[in-house]
Amino acid sequence: MSIFNYEYETSPRKLEPNKTPNKKRKNDYKKQIKINEEQRKQALKIEKKEHNRNVILILAIFLILLAVSYRSSLINEKFNEIQNKKNELASVEKTNGQLEVNIEGSINLNSIEQSAKEKLGMQRLDNSQKVYVTLDKKDYVEAGSEDIDITEDNNTTWLQKIINKILKK
């Protein structure tokens, strides 16, 4: 008879109720149970490691996406800030142009004369108010007492100037 009581017929095996189980088989079964439990524990450990690795991978991907979205939100805020500053600059330049046009219009001699007459009560000069002054054609500028030789300084190099200062001492 073989170990597993396998019959080579097509009829089912007959059970023997009075047969006592072999102790050797019982020990083998207990060993198999222990081996199966150890394998199950190792399989659980491997499964836990894979699960933890997957969780860490998902968290890493989530953190990367969070960092990218935060960075893009910062970029959007700076872009909006720049656009607001450009809009402010455009409005200030427009106001500045309008003020320049107003200033140019107010600098006109006719407008100055008119505002002087209306606001300050001024009038144009009459011939009786004009006074003519005659000046002599004499030159009132005094000549310097020192003679300065400009041509000598321009033609000498810095090395020649140093040599001349050493030789003069």
Secondary structure as the mmCIF struct_conf table of DSSP 4:
data_model
#
loop_
_struct_conf.conf_type_id
_struct_conf.id
_struct_conf.beg_label_comp_id
_struct_conf.beg_label_asym_id
_struct_conf.beg_label_seq_id
_struct_conf.end_label_comp_id
_struct_conf.end_label_asym_id
_struct_conf.end_label_seq_id
TURN_TY1_P TURN_TY1_P1 ILE A 3 PHE A 4
BEND BEND1 TYR A 8 SER A 11
HELX_LH_PP_P HELX_LH_PP_P1 PRO A 12 LEU A 15
TURN_TY1_P TURN_TY1_P2 PRO A 17 ASN A 18
HELX_LH_PP_P HELX_LH_PP_P2 LYS A 19 ASN A 22
HELX_RH_AL_P HELX_RH_AL_P1 LYS A 23 ILE A 107
BEND BEND2 ASN A 108 ASN A 108
HELX_RH_AL_P HELX_RH_AL_P2 LEU A 109 SER A 115
HELX_RH_PI_P HELX_RH_PI_P1 ALA A 116 LEU A 120
HELX_LH_PP_P HELX_LH_PP_P3 ARG A 124 ASP A 126
HELX_RH_3T_P HELX_RH_3T_P1 ASN A 127 GLN A 129
HELX_LH_PP_P HELX_LH_PP_P4 VAL A 141 GLY A 144
BEND BEND3 SER A 145 GLU A 146
HELX_RH_AL_P HELX_RH_AL_P3 ILE A 150 ASN A 155
BEND BEND4 THR A 156 THR A 156
HELX_RH_AL_P HELX_RH_AL_P4 TRP A 158 LYS A 168
#
